[in-house]
Amino acid sequence: MTDVQPPVLEGSRCGVCDNVAFPRSRGCQRCGAEAMQVIDLGRRGTVWGFTVQRFAPKSPPYVPPADGFVPFAVGYVELPEGVKVEAVLDCDDVADLEDEAVVELVATTPVPRFTTTRVFQEV
C-alpha cells in the first residue's frame, strides 16, 4: 500500500506582525520584517471570487487536454489563515459555482487547484 500525501501549499507567517503570505516570502509584505516562518496553509477554503476562462491560456505553462480546450473556472480561494490564493476551480458545472462555495485543495502544480465536487473526508 502506498502512503499518498495530500497536497500542501506552503506559505509564510511574519514573526513580527503575524501577516500570512502565499507563496512563501523572505520578507513581510506588511511590515518589511525578515523574520518569516514557513507554514503549511489550510487545505479547505471558500471561493472569494471567480470567472470562467473561455479561451486557451498561453502555453507553456498551460497544457491543453488531448481532446481539446474546455472552459474552466479560475478564481480566488480564501484560506483559514486569511490569505487569498489564485487557483483553478474544478466543479461539475461552472453554472453551479458561486462565491463562498467550500472547496478543497487537490493539486499544487502547475498551479493550485481546488475542487467543489470531491466528497470531503474528515481526517
WOUR-V811054 format. One line per field, one symbol per residue. ss: DSSP state (H for helix, E for strand, C for the rest). psi: psi as a letter, one per 20 degrees, with the letter a starting at -180 (. if undefined). burial: + if it has 16 or more other ideal C-beta (glycine too) atoms within 10 Angstrom, else -. Layout:
ss=???
psi=???
burial=???
This chain:
ss=CCCCCCCCCEEEEECCCCCEECCCCCCCCCCCCCCEEEEECCCEEEEEEEEEECCCCCCCCCCCCCCCCCCEEEEEEEECCCCEEEEEEECCCHHHCCCCCEEEEEECCCCCEEECCCCCCCC
psi=ppoppqqpppaqppigijppqprqqhqphgiiqjmpppqpqqiqaqphqrrpojqprqpripoqqhjrppqqqqappprhiiqppprpoprhohhiqqqjqprqpiqiqiqqpqqiiqoppp.
burial=--------+-++++----++++-++--+-------+--+-+++-+++--+--+-------------------+-+++++-+-+-+-+++++--+--+---+-++++-----+++++-------
